[in-house]
Amino acid sequence: MADSGENSALFPIFILSVIALPLVPYTILKLLRATSEKEKSIHCECSVCSRSGKHRKSIFGRISKFSTCSNFTVLLLWVIVVFLVYCIKQSSREIEAFDPFSILGLEPGVSDSAIKKAYRRLSIQYHPDKNPDPAAHKYFVEYISKAYQALTDPISRENFEKYGHPDGRQGFQMGTALPQFLLDFNGSSGGILLLWILGGFILLPMVFGVVYLSRASKYGGNNVRRETLVTYFDLVKPSLAPSKVMDVFIKAAEFMEIPVRRADDEPLQELFKLVKSELNLDGKNARQEQAKFWKQHPAIVKAELLIHAHLLRKADTLSSNLQQDYKHVLQLAPRLIDGLTKMATVPHTAKGHGWLRPAIGIVELSQCIIQAVPLSARKAGSGSSEGAASLLQLPHFSDAVITKIAKKVRTLQNLQDTTLQERAELLSDVAGLSTDEVQDVEKVLELMPRATIEVTCETEGEEGIQEGDIVTVQAWVTLRRANGLIAALPHAPYYPFPKGENFWFLLADANSNDVWFSESINFMDEAAAITTASTITEGKMEASGASMEEIAAAVKDAVAKVKRGCRLILGKIQAPQAGNYSLNSHLMCDTWIGCDTKTSLKLKILKRSRAGSRGGHAAEGMQEGNDVEDEDEDDIEEDEDGDQSEYSEDEDKDDEADKQNNTNRKGSANGSAQRKGRK
């Protein structure tokens, strides 16, 4: 075994290795992520967003963004690494091999007279009689004297010249790379080492594990509390109207933690008067409804009032304390809405389907929160299913501006369909906007996304779909903008935090209110999209028995499509009972109003054969009915014109149970649809 001095000297090297192995790759990963985030930070450049200041990179903002627990930990570990390197460098002399020639300042092979001469010279400098310094005394005894004895003794000198050590050939030594105080403390070497092993390698990991598990037991996906998810799951109903989604959203456990102060009572009363019209408390029993509203938990009341103040763009009227709570509520909103959407689309029915109506209402609530548009503005009117909400999200647009241009433009689609010159004349001459304001509107219109969907439903390896089959749903979603960008942050000047676009793909049956399949899509992470598309394409081609060249070509095409702004979705669903199904594929953006897309898809399901076989005569019968059926463009346009916002429905019908359409039908076909539409 190595001596204690060598063990102590090796301990910093051991700790340095333990720290550096995970620290170096983790630091490289963080740097790469920071670089990619910097490249993706493409945001709206209109004057309204510029004045909001949320995209401005101030010194304080940069410091606060850097001053995270993770970054401080990494920085501290690198400081420790530098300190360990310094300690190792300083202690390197202590673990150097004993070299008498080097100590005496001689070259190997010198004569005895030269050795004696060098010894006398060093004795004058370091001998205790000549130099009273204790360090000189120690160096003379431990190094100079030993070196002289090793070189003047013929046997020691021969051993050193042959084996590099005065004592001759040395055996293999092993050490523990632990400092001496861990191995020997008041004679109890074994007990102290055992305590350190128990503490450092057993108890400490157990403490971290308990802390992690306790947090994991409280929070689910996307850092939403499990208590909140359970509450959302219980409160979401199939008949939940969009106007009632807010009542479910504010029941989050996170909102219950908002501080309740007596000093906020009067400001909240004033805020209540401002947002009262949005709370739907003006019915026949207004007093009872208001009393019921104030009987809720004070934190819930505060959260709802602050959200409505944001929707009405009245945040500037809030006190300093309410401003802090206001930002906290809005910071929680995106992930809570994401969790609420998942609770609406998870299996609720016996068939394993989610619910379409509440899912649409939740995404529409998200759109209103990001764009700061009141829910009442979504009420259908003037030929628009979204009301004035889609126009109110544009910069410099107000109710007065919308009223002025109502004779020529009633919807966002109407405004986008006009030419650039016609739009400029309309906004400047009729609406009274300045040239700079018109340019701001154009910038936002160029930033708005337009999406197309290509959906296919098929049973892998078969020509048709039979009831009970595992059906593969594949969708290519393509995003286009007038300015040529793919990934960008939306125009949202009133939302105080940067918020990326997120899209929800819903394959649903509107007749039965069932969501068959749902998936969230993000266009910001191109690398992840390329990996997903490559993996899906490669797996599908291998299953079809394609050659390596064909697989490589298909993967290359998929990667090229992703780089052009496409995203690939793949999912599995179980085919329902035989019949004809009219499905809709919805693509809803959680940040923009009026940019949603809907396509229609007709799907035929064949009854399963008696033997359950998919071959022989059964396959021939399926081939006859294997066709793609899409609705005509005229039918879709008529359906779109007939769409009305559910915010204007009679709320007395919200609690009626949705009827399930389980009528038996005949036929078989794989289904596909490729069309751009607007909800």
C-alpha positions as CSV (number, residue, x, y, z in Angstrom):
1,M,0.0,0.0,0.0
2,A,1.1,3.6,-0.7
3,D,1.9,5.7,2.3
4,S,-0.4,8.2,3.8
5,G,1.3,11.2,2.2
6,E,0.9,9.7,-1.3
7,N,-2.8,8.9,-0.5
8,S,-3.5,12.5,0.6
9,A,-1.7,13.9,-2.5
10,L,-3.8,11.7,-4.8
11,F,-7.1,12.7,-3.2
12,P,-7.5,16.1,-5.1
13,I,-6.9,14.1,-8.4
14,F,-9.7,11.7,-7.4
15,I,-12.1,14.5,-6.6
16,L,-11.2,16.4,-9.8
17,S,-12.0,13.3,-11.9
18,V,-15.3,12.8,-10.1
19,I,-16.4,16.4,-10.7
20,A,-15.0,16.9,-14.2
21,L,-16.5,13.8,-15.8
22,P,-20.1,15.0,-15.6
23,L,-19.3,18.8,-15.5
24,V,-17.5,19.1,-18.8
25,P,-20.3,17.5,-21.0
26,Y,-23.0,19.3,-19.1
27,T,-21.3,22.6,-19.6
28,I,-21.0,22.0,-23.3
29,L,-24.7,21.0,-23.5
30,K,-25.7,24.2,-21.7
31,L,-23.6,26.3,-24.1
32,L,-25.1,24.7,-27.1
33,R,-28.6,25.2,-25.8
34,A,-27.9,28.9,-25.0
35,T,-26.6,29.3,-28.6
36,S,-29.6,27.6,-30.1
37,E,-32.0,29.8,-28.0
38,K,-30.2,32.9,-29.1
39,E,-30.7,31.9,-32.8
40,K,-34.4,31.2,-32.2
41,S,-35.3,34.5,-30.5
42,I,-37.1,35.9,-33.5
43,H,-39.9,38.1,-32.3
44,C,-42.3,40.8,-33.5
45,E,-40.7,44.0,-34.4
46,C,-43.7,46.3,-34.4
47,S,-43.5,49.5,-32.3
48,V,-46.1,48.2,-29.8
49,C,-44.0,45.1,-29.0
50,S,-40.9,47.2,-28.9
51,R,-42.5,49.6,-26.3
52,S,-43.5,46.6,-24.2
53,G,-39.8,46.0,-23.4
54,K,-40.1,42.2,-22.8
55,H,-37.8,41.4,-25.7
56,R,-35.3,44.2,-24.8
57,K,-32.0,42.7,-23.5
58,S,-31.1,45.0,-20.7
59,I,-28.2,44.4,-18.4
60,F,-30.5,43.6,-15.5
61,G,-32.4,41.2,-17.7
62,R,-29.3,39.4,-18.8
63,I,-28.0,39.1,-15.2
64,S,-31.4,37.8,-14.0
65,K,-31.4,35.3,-16.9
66,F,-27.9,34.2,-16.0
67,S,-28.5,34.2,-12.2
68,T,-30.2,30.8,-12.0
69,C,-29.5,28.0,-9.5
70,S,-28.3,25.8,-12.3
71,N,-25.8,28.4,-13.6
72,F,-24.5,29.2,-10.2
73,T,-24.0,25.5,-9.5
74,V,-22.0,25.1,-12.7
75,L,-19.9,28.2,-11.9
76,L,-19.2,27.0,-8.4
77,L,-18.1,23.6,-9.6
78,W,-15.7,25.2,-12.1
79,V,-14.2,27.3,-9.3
80,I,-13.7,24.1,-7.4
81,V,-12.1,22.5,-10.4
82,V,-9.6,25.4,-10.8
83,F,-8.8,25.2,-7.1
84,L,-8.2,21.5,-7.3
85,V,-5.9,22.0,-10.3
86,Y,-3.9,24.6,-8.3
87,C,-3.6,22.2,-5.3
88,I,-2.5,19.3,-7.5
89,K,0.1,21.6,-9.1
90,Q,1.4,22.7,-5.7
91,S,1.5,19.2,-4.3
92,S,3.2,17.7,-7.3
93,R,6.6,18.2,-5.7
94,E,5.6,16.0,-2.8
95,I,4.9,13.0,-4.9
96,E,7.9,13.3,-7.2
97,A,10.3,10.3,-7.2
98,F,13.4,10.6,-5.0
99,D,16.3,11.7,-7.3
100,P,19.6,12.3,-5.3
101,F,21.4,13.6,-8.4
102,S,18.7,16.3,-8.9
103,I,18.7,17.2,-5.2
104,L,22.5,17.8,-5.2
105,G,22.4,19.5,-8.6
106,L,24.5,16.9,-10.4
107,E,24.4,15.0,-13.6
108,P,24.2,11.1,-13.4
109,G,27.6,9.4,-13.6
110,V,29.7,12.1,-11.9
111,S,32.7,11.2,-9.7
112,D,32.8,10.9,-5.9
113,S,34.8,14.1,-5.6
114,A,32.1,16.0,-7.4
115,I,29.4,14.5,-5.1
116,K,31.4,15.6,-2.0
117,K,32.0,19.0,-3.4
118,A,28.3,19.5,-4.1
119,Y,27.4,18.2,-0.6
120,R,29.8,20.7,1.1
121,R,28.4,23.6,-1.0
122,L,24.8,22.7,0.1
123,S,25.9,22.2,3.7
124,I,27.1,25.7,3.9
125,Q,23.7,26.9,2.7
126,Y,21.3,24.6,4.6
127,H,23.3,23.1,7.6
128,P,21.6,24.0,10.9
129,D,24.9,25.4,12.2
130,K,25.0,27.8,9.2
131,N,21.2,28.4,8.7
132,P,18.9,28.6,11.7
133,D,15.8,28.4,9.6
134,P,13.7,25.3,10.5
135,A,12.7,24.8,6.9
136,A,16.4,24.7,5.9
137,H,17.1,22.2,8.7
138,K,14.2,20.0,7.4
139,Y,15.3,20.2,3.8
140,F,18.9,19.4,4.8
141,V,18.0,16.3,6.9
142,E,15.3,14.9,4.6
143,Y,16.8,15.6,1.2
144,I,20.5,16.6,1.1
145,S,21.7,14.1,3.7
146,K,19.7,11.3,2.2
147,A,20.9,12.1,-1.3
148,Y,24.5,12.2,-0.2
149,Q,24.3,8.9,1.6
150,A,22.6,7.3,-1.4
151,L,25.3,8.4,-3.7
152,T,28.3,7.7,-1.5
153,D,27.2,4.2,-0.6
154,P,28.2,1.9,-3.6
155,I,25.3,-0.4,-3.2
156,S,22.7,2.4,-3.0
157,R,24.2,4.2,-5.9
158,E,24.2,1.0,-8.0
159,N,20.5,0.3,-7.2
160,F,19.5,3.9,-8.1
161,E,21.3,3.8,-11.4
162,K,19.8,0.4,-12.2
163,Y,16.3,0.6,-10.8
164,G,15.8,4.4,-10.1
165,H,15.6,3.9,-6.3
166,P,18.4,3.6,-3.7
167,D,16.7,0.6,-2.1
168,G,16.6,-1.4,-5.4
169,R,13.6,-2.8,-7.3
170,Q,10.3,-1.4,-5.9
171,G,7.1,-3.4,-5.7
172,F,3.7,-2.3,-7.1
173,Q,1.9,0.0,-4.6
174,M,-1.8,0.8,-4.3
175,G,-3.5,3.6,-2.6
176,T,-7.0,4.7,-1.6
177,A,-6.7,8.3,-2.9
178,L,-8.3,9.4,0.4
179,P,-6.8,12.0,2.8
180,Q,-5.3,10.8,6.0
181,F,-8.0,12.2,8.3
182,L,-10.5,9.9,6.7
183,L,-8.3,6.8,7.4
184,D,-7.0,7.6,10.8
185,F,-8.7,9.7,13.4
186,N,-7.6,9.1,17.0
187,G,-6.7,5.5,16.1
188,S,-10.2,4.7,14.7
189,S,-9.4,4.3,11.1
190,G,-11.9,1.7,10.1
191,G,-14.9,3.4,11.9
192,I,-14.2,6.9,10.4
193,L,-13.9,5.5,6.9
194,L,-17.1,3.5,7.3
195,L,-18.9,6.7,8.5
196,W,-17.7,8.6,5.5
197,I,-18.8,5.8,3.1
198,L,-22.2,5.7,4.8
199,G,-22.7,9.4,4.7
200,G,-21.2,10.2,1.3
201,F,-22.4,7.2,-0.8
202,I,-25.6,6.1,1.0
203,L,-27.2,8.7,3.2
204,L,-26.5,11.7,0.9
205,P,-28.0,10.0,-2.2
206,M,-30.9,8.9,-0.1
207,V,-31.6,12.5,1.0
208,F,-31.5,13.7,-2.6
209,G,-33.7,10.8,-3.7
210,V,-36.3,11.6,-1.0
211,V,-36.3,15.3,-2.0
212,Y,-36.7,14.4,-5.6
213,L,-39.5,11.9,-5.0
214,S,-41.4,14.2,-2.7
215,R,-41.4,16.9,-5.5
216,A,-42.2,14.3,-8.1
217,S,-45.2,13.2,-6.1
218,K,-46.5,16.8,-6.1
219,Y,-45.9,17.7,-9.7
220,G,-46.8,16.0,-12.9
221,G,-45.8,16.8,-16.5
222,N,-44.9,20.4,-17.5
223,N,-44.4,21.3,-13.8
224,V,-48.1,21.3,-13.0
225,R,-49.2,20.1,-9.6
226,R,-50.9,16.7,-9.5
227,E,-53.6,18.1,-7.3
228,T,-54.4,20.6,-10.1
229,L,-54.5,17.9,-12.8
230,V,-56.9,15.8,-10.7
231,T,-59.2,18.8,-10.2
232,Y,-59.1,19.6,-13.9
233,F,-59.9,16.0,-14.8
234,D,-62.9,16.0,-12.4
235,L,-64.3,19.4,-13.5
236,V,-63.9,19.0,-17.3
237,K,-67.2,17.8,-18.7
238,P,-68.2,16.9,-22.3
239,S,-70.7,19.8,-22.5
240,L,-68.3,22.4,-21.0
241,A,-68.9,25.6,-23.1
242,P,-66.0,27.9,-24.0
243,S,-67.5,30.6,-21.8
244,K,-67.3,28.3,-18.8
245,V,-63.7,27.2,-19.3
246,M,-62.5,30.1,-17.1
247,D,-64.5,28.7,-14.2
248,V,-62.5,25.5,-14.4
249,F,-59.1,27.1,-15.2
250,I,-59.0,29.2,-12.0
251,K,-59.5,26.2,-9.8
252,A,-55.8,25.3,-10.0
253,A,-54.0,24.6,-6.8
254,E,-51.2,27.0,-7.9
255,F,-53.6,29.9,-7.7
256,M,-54.5,28.9,-4.2
257,E,-51.0,29.8,-3.1
258,I,-51.4,33.5,-4.2
259,P,-51.0,35.7,-1.1
260,V,-54.1,37.2,0.3
261,R,-53.7,40.7,1.8
262,R,-56.2,42.9,3.6
263,A,-54.6,45.9,1.8
264,D,-55.8,44.4,-1.5
265,D,-59.5,44.4,-0.6
266,E,-60.3,47.9,-1.8
267,P,-58.3,47.6,-5.0
268,L,-60.0,44.3,-5.8
269,Q,-63.4,45.9,-5.2
270,E,-62.5,48.6,-7.7
271,L,-61.2,46.0,-10.1
272,F,-64.4,44.0,-9.8
273,K,-66.4,47.0,-11.0
274,L,-64.1,47.3,-14.1
275,V,-64.4,43.6,-15.1
276,K,-67.9,42.9,-13.9
277,S,-69.3,42.8,-17.4
278,E,-66.9,39.9,-18.2
279,L,-67.9,37.8,-15.2
280,N,-71.4,37.0,-16.5
281,L,-73.0,38.1,-13.2
282,D,-75.6,40.4,-14.8
283,G,-78.4,37.9,-15.1
284,K,-81.8,37.8,-13.3
285,N,-80.2,36.8,-10.0
286,A,-77.3,39.2,-10.2
287,R,-77.1,39.8,-6.4
288,Q,-77.0,36.1,-5.7
289,E,-74.4,35.4,-8.3
290,Q,-72.2,38.2,-7.1
291,A,-72.5,36.9,-3.5
292,K,-71.6,33.5,-4.7
293,F,-68.6,34.9,-6.6
294,W,-67.2,36.6,-3.5
295,K,-67.8,33.4,-1.4
296,Q,-65.1,31.6,-3.3
297,H,-61.6,31.3,-1.9
298,P,-60.0,34.8,-1.8
299,A,-57.0,33.6,-3.9
300,I,-59.3,32.2,-6.6
301,V,-61.3,35.5,-6.6
302,K,-58.0,37.5,-7.0
303,A,-56.7,35.2,-9.8
304,E,-59.9,35.5,-11.8
305,L,-60.1,39.3,-11.4
306,L,-56.5,39.7,-12.4
307,I,-57.0,37.5,-15.5
308,H,-60.0,39.5,-16.6
309,A,-58.1,42.8,-16.0
310,H,-55.4,41.4,-18.3
311,L,-58.0,40.4,-21.0
312,L,-59.5,44.0,-20.8
313,R,-56.0,45.5,-20.9
314,K,-56.5,47.2,-17.6
315,A,-53.2,46.0,-15.9
316,D,-51.9,49.5,-15.7
317,T,-54.6,50.4,-13.1
318,L,-53.3,47.7,-10.6
319,S,-51.4,48.6,-7.5
320,S,-47.8,47.5,-7.0
321,N,-48.8,44.5,-4.9
322,L,-51.4,43.4,-7.4
323,Q,-48.9,43.9,-10.2
324,Q,-46.7,41.2,-8.6
325,D,-49.6,38.8,-8.3
326,Y,-50.7,39.7,-11.8
327,K,-47.4,38.7,-13.3
328,H,-47.3,35.5,-11.2
329,V,-50.7,34.5,-12.5
330,L,-49.9,35.1,-16.1
331,Q,-46.6,33.3,-15.7
332,L,-48.4,30.2,-14.5
333,A,-51.1,30.4,-17.2
334,P,-49.4,28.7,-20.2
335,R,-48.4,25.5,-18.4
336,L,-51.8,25.3,-16.5
337,I,-53.7,25.7,-19.8
338,D,-51.4,23.0,-21.3
339,G,-52.3,20.7,-18.4
340,L,-56.0,21.5,-18.7
341,T,-55.9,20.7,-22.5
342,K,-54.4,17.3,-21.8
343,M,-57.1,16.6,-19.2
344,A,-59.7,17.4,-21.8
345,T,-58.2,15.1,-24.5
346,V,-57.2,12.1,-22.3
347,P,-59.5,9.1,-22.5
348,H,-62.8,9.8,-20.8
349,T,-65.2,7.6,-22.6
350,A,-65.4,3.8,-22.8
351,K,-63.9,4.0,-26.3
352,G,-60.8,5.8,-25.0
353,H,-61.7,9.2,-26.5
354,G,-61.4,12.7,-25.1
355,W,-63.8,15.5,-25.5
356,L,-63.7,18.0,-28.4
357,R,-65.8,20.9,-27.2
358,P,-63.9,21.6,-23.9
359,A,-60.5,21.2,-25.7
360,I,-61.4,23.8,-28.3
361,G,-62.6,26.2,-25.5
362,I,-59.4,25.8,-23.6
363,V,-57.2,26.6,-26.5
364,E,-59.4,29.6,-27.3
365,L,-58.9,30.8,-23.7
366,S,-55.2,30.5,-24.2
367,Q,-55.4,32.6,-27.4
368,C,-57.3,35.3,-25.5
369,I,-54.8,35.4,-22.6
370,I,-51.8,35.7,-24.8
371,Q,-53.4,38.4,-27.0
372,A,-55.2,40.1,-24.1
373,V,-58.6,40.0,-25.8
374,P,-61.8,39.7,-23.7
375,L,-63.8,36.5,-24.0
376,S,-66.9,38.5,-24.9
377,A,-65.1,39.7,-28.1
378,R,-65.2,36.1,-29.4
379,K,-69.0,36.2,-29.7
380,A,-70.0,35.6,-33.2
381,G,-71.2,38.5,-35.2
382,S,-70.9,40.3,-38.6
383,G,-70.2,37.1,-40.4
384,S,-67.2,36.0,-38.3
385,S,-67.2,33.0,-36.0
386,E,-64.5,34.7,-33.9
387,G,-66.3,38.0,-33.5
388,A,-63.9,41.0,-33.3
389,A,-61.3,39.1,-31.3
390,S,-59.1,38.3,-34.3
391,L,-58.9,41.9,-35.3
392,L,-58.4,43.2,-31.8
393,Q,-55.1,41.3,-31.6
394,L,-53.6,43.6,-34.4
395,P,-51.6,46.6,-33.2
396,H,-53.5,49.9,-33.0
397,F,-56.8,48.2,-33.6
398,S,-59.7,49.0,-31.2
399,D,-63.5,48.7,-31.3
400,A,-63.6,52.2,-32.9
401,V,-61.2,51.2,-35.7
402,I,-63.2,47.9,-36.3
403,T,-66.4,49.9,-36.5
404,K,-64.9,52.2,-39.1
405,I,-63.8,49.5,-41.4
406,A,-66.8,47.2,-40.8
407,K,-68.4,48.0,-44.2
408,K,-65.4,46.7,-46.1
409,V,-63.6,44.3,-43.7
410,R,-65.4,42.2,-41.1
411,T,-62.9,39.4,-40.4
412,L,-59.2,38.9,-40.2
413,Q,-59.4,36.7,-43.3
414,N,-61.1,39.6,-45.2
415,L,-58.2,41.9,-44.2
416,Q,-55.6,39.4,-45.3
417,D,-57.3,38.8,-48.6
418,T,-57.1,42.4,-49.6
419,T,-54.1,43.7,-51.6
420,L,-51.3,45.6,-49.9
421,Q,-52.4,48.9,-51.6
422,E,-56.1,48.4,-50.7
423,R,-55.2,47.6,-47.1
424,A,-53.0,50.6,-46.8
425,E,-55.7,52.9,-48.2
426,L,-58.3,51.3,-45.9
427,L,-56.3,51.6,-42.8
428,S,-55.1,55.1,-43.4
429,D,-58.1,56.8,-45.1
430,V,-60.9,55.0,-43.4
431,A,-59.5,53.8,-40.0
432,G,-57.3,56.9,-39.6
433,L,-54.0,55.1,-38.9
434,S,-50.7,56.8,-39.5
435,T,-48.1,55.5,-41.9
436,D,-46.0,54.0,-39.1
437,E,-49.1,52.3,-37.6
438,V,-50.1,50.8,-41.0
439,Q,-46.5,49.4,-41.2
440,D,-46.9,47.8,-37.8
441,V,-50.1,46.1,-38.9
442,E,-48.3,44.8,-42.0
443,K,-45.5,43.4,-39.9
444,V,-47.9,41.5,-37.7
445,L,-49.9,40.2,-40.7
446,E,-46.6,38.9,-42.2
447,L,-45.8,37.2,-38.9
448,M,-49.1,35.4,-38.7
449,P,-48.8,31.6,-39.4
450,R,-50.8,29.8,-42.0
451,A,-50.9,26.0,-41.8
452,T,-51.9,23.1,-44.0
453,I,-52.5,19.5,-42.9
454,E,-52.0,16.3,-44.7
455,V,-53.6,13.4,-42.7
456,T,-53.7,9.7,-43.4
457,C,-55.2,6.9,-41.4
458,E,-54.3,3.3,-42.3
459,T,-53.7,-0.1,-40.9
460,E,-50.1,-1.0,-41.6
461,G,-49.7,-3.9,-44.0
462,E,-53.4,-4.0,-44.9
463,E,-55.5,-2.4,-47.6
464,G,-58.4,-1.5,-45.5
465,I,-59.4,-0.9,-41.9
466,Q,-61.5,-3.3,-39.9
467,E,-63.1,-2.7,-36.6
468,G,-60.7,-3.4,-33.7
469,D,-57.6,-2.7,-35.9
470,I,-54.7,-0.6,-34.6
471,V,-54.9,2.4,-37.0
472,T,-51.8,4.5,-37.7
473,V,-52.6,8.2,-37.8
474,Q,-49.9,10.2,-39.7
475,A,-50.1,13.9,-40.3
476,W,-47.7,16.3,-42.0
477,V,-48.3,19.9,-40.7
478,T,-46.8,22.6,-42.9
479,L,-46.4,26.2,-41.5
480,R,-46.0,29.2,-43.7
481,R,-45.6,33.0,-43.0
482,A,-45.6,35.9,-45.4
483,N,-42.2,37.0,-44.1
484,G,-40.7,33.6,-44.9
485,L,-39.9,32.6,-41.3
486,I,-40.8,29.2,-39.8
487,A,-40.2,29.6,-36.1
488,A,-41.0,32.9,-34.4
489,L,-42.4,34.4,-31.2
490,P,-45.9,35.8,-31.7
491,H,-47.1,39.4,-31.5
492,A,-48.3,39.6,-27.9
493,P,-47.3,43.1,-26.5
494,Y,-49.7,42.8,-23.5
495,Y,-48.5,39.4,-22.3
496,P,-45.5,40.3,-20.1
497,F,-43.3,37.2,-20.8
498,P,-41.9,35.7,-24.0
499,K,-44.2,32.9,-25.2
500,G,-43.5,30.6,-28.1
501,E,-46.2,29.3,-30.5
502,N,-47.6,25.9,-29.7
503,F,-50.1,24.0,-31.9
504,W,-52.6,21.4,-31.0
505,F,-53.6,18.7,-33.5
506,L,-57.0,17.2,-32.8
507,L,-58.5,14.3,-34.8
508,A,-62.1,14.4,-33.7
509,D,-65.7,13.4,-34.5
510,A,-67.8,16.6,-34.0
511,N,-71.0,14.6,-34.1
512,S,-70.1,12.6,-31.0
513,N,-67.8,15.3,-29.5
514,D,-65.0,12.7,-29.3
515,V,-61.3,13.4,-29.7
516,W,-59.8,10.3,-31.2
517,F,-56.2,11.5,-31.2
518,S,-54.4,14.6,-30.0
519,E,-50.8,15.8,-30.2
520,S,-48.9,19.0,-29.3
521,I,-46.6,20.5,-32.0
522,N,-43.8,23.0,-31.7
523,F,-42.0,24.6,-34.6
524,M,-39.2,26.1,-32.5
525,D,-37.0,23.0,-32.1
526,E,-36.0,21.9,-35.6
527,A,-33.4,19.4,-34.4
528,A,-36.0,17.4,-32.4
529,A,-38.4,17.5,-35.4
530,I,-35.7,16.1,-37.7
531,T,-34.9,13.3,-35.3
532,T,-38.6,12.5,-34.9
533,A,-39.3,12.6,-38.7
534,S,-36.2,10.5,-39.4
535,T,-37.1,7.8,-36.9
536,I,-40.7,7.5,-38.0
537,T,-39.8,7.4,-41.7
538,E,-37.0,4.9,-41.2
539,G,-39.3,2.6,-39.1
540,K,-42.1,2.8,-41.6
541,M,-39.8,2.0,-44.6
542,E,-38.2,-0.9,-42.8
543,A,-41.6,-2.3,-41.9
544,S,-42.5,-2.2,-45.6
545,G,-39.4,-4.2,-46.6
546,A,-37.6,-1.3,-48.4
547,S,-34.0,-1.5,-49.3
548,M,-31.3,0.6,-47.6
549,E,-31.1,3.0,-50.5
550,E,-34.9,3.5,-50.5
551,I,-34.8,4.1,-46.7
552,A,-31.9,6.6,-47.0
553,A,-33.8,8.5,-49.8
554,A,-37.0,8.6,-47.8
555,V,-35.3,9.9,-44.6
556,K,-33.5,12.5,-46.7
557,D,-36.8,13.7,-48.1
558,A,-38.4,13.8,-44.6
559,V,-35.5,15.9,-43.3
560,A,-35.8,18.3,-46.2
561,K,-39.5,18.7,-45.5
562,V,-38.8,19.5,-41.9
563,K,-36.3,22.2,-42.8
564,R,-38.9,23.7,-45.1
565,G,-41.3,24.1,-42.2
566,C,-43.1,20.8,-41.9
567,R,-43.6,18.6,-38.8
568,L,-44.5,15.0,-38.7
569,I,-47.0,13.5,-36.3
570,L,-47.6,9.8,-35.7
571,G,-50.0,8.1,-33.4
572,K,-52.0,4.9,-32.9
573,I,-55.7,4.5,-32.3
574,Q,-58.1,1.6,-32.2
575,A,-60.7,1.4,-35.0
576,P,-64.2,1.7,-33.6
577,Q,-67.2,-0.4,-34.7
578,A,-67.9,-0.7,-38.4
579,G,-69.4,2.3,-40.1
580,N,-68.8,5.6,-41.9
581,Y,-67.2,8.4,-39.9
582,S,-67.0,12.0,-40.7
583,L,-63.9,13.3,-38.9
584,N,-62.3,16.7,-38.6
585,S,-58.6,17.4,-38.1
586,H,-58.2,20.6,-36.1
587,L,-54.9,22.5,-35.9
588,M,-55.2,25.1,-33.2
589,C,-52.6,27.7,-32.2
590,D,-52.5,28.6,-28.6
591,T,-51.2,32.2,-29.2
592,W,-52.9,33.5,-32.4
593,I,-56.6,34.1,-32.8
594,G,-58.0,33.3,-36.3
595,C,-55.1,31.2,-37.4
596,D,-56.7,27.8,-36.7
597,T,-57.1,25.2,-39.5
598,K,-59.7,22.5,-39.9
599,T,-59.9,19.8,-42.6
600,S,-62.6,17.1,-43.1
601,L,-61.9,13.4,-43.4
602,K,-64.3,10.6,-44.2
603,L,-63.3,7.2,-42.8
604,K,-64.9,3.8,-43.5
605,I,-64.5,0.9,-41.1
606,L,-65.2,-2.6,-42.3
607,K,-66.8,-5.3,-40.1
608,R,-64.3,-7.9,-39.1
609,S,-64.6,-11.3,-40.8
610,R,-65.8,-14.3,-38.9
611,A,-62.4,-16.0,-38.7
612,G,-60.7,-12.8,-38.0
613,S,-58.4,-13.2,-41.0
614,R,-57.3,-10.3,-43.1
615,G,-56.3,-12.4,-46.1
616,G,-58.0,-14.3,-49.0
617,H,-61.5,-13.3,-50.1
618,A,-61.8,-10.8,-47.2
619,A,-58.9,-8.7,-48.6
620,E,-60.4,-8.8,-52.1
621,G,-63.6,-7.3,-50.7
622,M,-61.7,-4.6,-49.0
623,Q,-59.9,-3.6,-52.1
624,E,-63.2,-2.8,-53.8
625,G,-64.0,-0.3,-51.1
626,N,-60.5,1.1,-50.5
627,D,-60.7,4.7,-51.6
628,V,-60.1,8.1,-50.3
629,E,-63.1,10.3,-49.6
630,D,-62.9,14.0,-49.0
631,E,-65.7,16.5,-48.8
632,D,-66.0,18.8,-51.8
633,E,-64.6,22.3,-51.4
634,D,-68.1,23.8,-51.7
635,D,-69.3,21.6,-48.8
636,I,-66.4,22.8,-46.6
637,E,-67.0,26.4,-47.4
638,E,-70.7,26.0,-46.6
639,D,-69.7,24.4,-43.3
640,E,-67.2,27.2,-42.5
641,D,-69.8,29.9,-43.2
642,G,-72.2,28.1,-41.0
643,D,-69.8,27.9,-38.0
644,Q,-70.8,30.1,-35.1
645,S,-68.9,30.8,-32.0
646,E,-70.0,28.7,-29.0
647,Y,-69.5,31.8,-26.8
648,S,-72.9,33.1,-28.1
649,E,-74.8,29.9,-27.4
650,D,-77.5,29.7,-24.8
651,E,-75.7,28.8,-21.6
652,D,-78.7,27.0,-20.2
653,K,-77.8,24.2,-22.6
654,D,-74.3,23.8,-21.3
655,D,-75.2,21.0,-18.9
656,E,-77.1,18.8,-21.4
657,A,-75.3,15.5,-22.0
658,D,-73.9,15.1,-25.5
659,K,-75.5,12.3,-27.5
660,Q,-73.3,9.6,-28.7
661,N,-73.5,8.7,-32.4
662,N,-73.1,4.9,-32.4
663,T,-75.2,4.1,-35.5
664,N,-73.9,1.0,-37.3
665,R,-72.6,1.6,-40.8
666,K,-71.1,-0.4,-43.6
667,G,-68.0,-0.2,-45.8
668,S,-64.2,-0.2,-45.5
669,A,-61.5,2.3,-46.5
670,N,-58.3,3.9,-45.4
671,G,-58.8,7.6,-45.0
672,S,-56.8,10.6,-45.9
673,A,-57.2,14.3,-46.2
674,Q,-55.0,17.1,-47.5
675,R,-56.5,20.6,-47.4
676,K,-56.0,24.0,-45.9
677,G,-59.0,25.4,-44.0
678,R,-60.0,27.9,-41.5
679,K,-62.0,27.2,-38.4
